[in-house]
Amino acid sequence: MDFVSVWSFDLEKDNWSNVEAKGELPVARIGHSVTRAGSVLILFGGEDSKGRKLNDLHMFDLKSSMWLPLLAMGSVPSPRSKHVAAIYDERLLLVFGGQTKNKSLNDLYALDFEAMEWSRLKARGVVPGPRAGAAGVLFNDNWYIAGGDSNGKRYLETIALDITRMTWSVVARSNINSPSASQGFSLVLAQRKGKTFLVAFGGRRPGIASEVEVLFISEEHIDSRKPDEITVKKPVLGTRLADQVAIHPDVIMPNERLKESGRSPSSEDQVNQSRIESPRDKPSEEAEGDSLINAVPAVISEKDAEEVTVDTGQSDESESKQYSLEVKASYEKKLAAALKRNEALEAQLKAANTSRDDAERSLVTVIKSRQKTEKRLAIALKEIEVLKEKLRVADLGQEESMNLTNIVHTENMRLDHDLAFLKAVLEDTQKELQTTRGVLSSERSRAFQLQVELFELKQTMQSLQSDTSNS
């Protein structure tokens, strides 16, 4: 049985090389989809060498070059090939359309990598027709899909799925001779000089083409996300599947905490976030205090700034001293709170790193155990091959024995036939002998009678001679 192969292209050396993959390799196929999320590749569906449609799911870890099968529950998509797939937010695998054995599809599915569960999605708007061989590109919250055909019908429009609103819309239409109106073409996203556009190349329509087509994306789609929605999230797929490391529940990015609580991020939260996102070796208390003292002015809110405002017309020395004491106390209080928060965050970060190290050690142990199991499996497979060879030799010996038995049986049947024939001949000979004996006996009796008659004749002749001589 043939299996898939993985190839890598070196952009510096401009050459291809075959990647030696390990693990449970998927069966060879065409018309499948491969999407990338972090350091892993996700393979779905396709068509094998026997023409059977597939809906299996596999993961390839780019760090270890290891293939692993993925099992998911829920409403699993039907077996298909020539579909479109994309990874959204490194958390969802989206699959659209494709071709089964008898028809083209326009259904939409999503796989949640956190729950490992498939679900079929229903979107509003201009629902696209069934198609296979289309191409897609994900940008922000919009999934652009172009081209494809269904039973010879080619689609000229480029559609977009707004994932946050679950709405289909038509964003552009091409002429019938353009790459985006064909199937099997490539579609990529490019950005240059502040412009964002899609580039389509090649395809089949029905002949093979080599033209290039460019579609500029409108500012409306580029700025479709609100500012508070454009946040850097922890990659779910990379941690859940590739590293297999469980993130500590207390270590949450400050922006995500604020989004859950419903309040806007303050300067204080931004200071703490900068300390989490740039982990370094723990500094000394003096340096730590200096950095926090320098950061304290940014922590003061607008209300505090209003309270700090001093009327220059009332510059009484006692009031100024009292005000200085209050400001110092406020700074010391805020500094203590910031130090406390910093210690808590560093403790959480340390716990998360410890948990990650433990998980990595567990993963190494699992990989070693898997390698040992694979070695044992290889030995068992070799033993099975030896047993199969012995069984084949035994089958050949049994076949030869059966052939010899058939030959002996045939010879026995021939000898039985000859023996029966000889017995019949012997019986006929015995009958003829008995007949001959009877004839011989009668002839003997007749000869004896003739002898008697001859003797009597001789006596008569002698008597006649004697009478003649006497007379």
Buried (B, 14 or more C-beta within 10 A) or exposed (E): EEEBEBEEEEEEEEEEEEEEBBBEBBBBBEBBBBBEBBBBBBBBBBBBEEEEBBBBBBBBBBEBBBBBEBEBEBBBBBBBBBBBBBBBBBBBBBBBBBBBEEEBBBBBBBBBBEEBBBBEBEBEBEEBBBBBBBBBBBBBBBBBBBBBBBEEEBBBBBBBBBBEEEEBBEBBEBEEEBBBBBBBBEBEEEEEEEEBEBBBBBBBBEEEBEBEBEBEBEEEBBEBBEEEEEEEEEBBBBBBBBBBBBBBEEBBBBBEBBBEEEEEBBEBBBBBBEBBEEEEEEEEEEEBBEBBEEBBEEBBEEEEEEEEEEEEEEEEEEEEEEBEEEBEEBBEEBBEEBBEBBEEBBEBBBEBEEBBEEBEEEBEEEBEEBEEEEEEEEEEEEEEEEEEEEEEEEEEEEEEEEEEEEEEEEEEEEEEEEEEEEEEEEEEEEEEEEEEEEEEEEEEEEEEEEEEEEEEEEEEEEEEEEEEEEE
